[in-house]
Amino acid sequence: MGVFVGKGVVISLFDYTGNMVRPWAEAGYECYCYDTQHPVEGAYEANGLPISYIHADLMNAVAIDKPDIKFVAAFPPCTDVAVSGAKHFKNKGLRRLADAVHLFATAQEVCEASSAPYMIENPVSTISSYWRKPDHIFHPWQYSGYNGGENDWYTKKTCLWTGGGFVLPEEKHLDRVEPPDDRIHKAGPSPERANFRSATPMGFAQAVFEANNPAGS
């Protein structure tokens, strides 16, 4: 199960891959990833990192009863609010829109209740109209120069709503001649398409950790 060194707790909501918390776990933080795709019984990652994957239906009220929370990230589903799918909004109906906004609101409430630095990630979406404009916008390639970002040379306009003292990391990207690719937009239909498109780029995850780690890098 790994050895906890008492640095604190990191929470990640709507997180299937665990990419966001990996740098924190490697530094000794106790990490928890909540998502409906995880098995009902949480388990530590096979390689011994202190990451617990927990099955959670975040449509219902959620109380994250963890002490000493140092950072919170959230990736609420964007399919029904992303501007890229606006042409399909009328066919989806009000219930799907309401559910999407509800999940985003859950993320906001958990993040703000933690009193820790936090970020809520979504693509360009109608949340800007329903709530407020994002605090930051980035593309994965802008952080491809950080450790683990070697495969992040791609575009994906990504919005962040932040608070609690969140620090946006400094940009550091690979030095390449060719422009970043658009693999996210070209991803073909498949059962794993949503998870592929929503996976946190590792360069950005490392950058956020370095900028917001209260214990220092």
Secondary structure as UniProt FT lines:
FT   STRAND          9..13
FT   TURN            19..21
FT   HELIX           22..26
FT   TURN            27..28
FT   STRAND          30..35
FT   TURN            36..37
FT   STRAND          43..44
FT   TURN            46..47
FT   STRAND          51..55
FT   TURN            58..59
FT   STRAND          69..74
FT   TURN            79..81
FT   HELIX           83..88
FT   HELIX           89..114
FT   STRAND          118..123
FT   HELIX           127..130
FT   STRAND          136..138
FT   HELIX           140..143
FT   TURN            144..145
FT   TURN            147..148
FT   TURN            150..151
FT   STRAND          158..163
FT   TURN            164..165
FT   HELIX           183..186
FT   TURN            191..192
FT   HELIX           193..198
FT   HELIX           202..212
FT   TURN            214..215
//
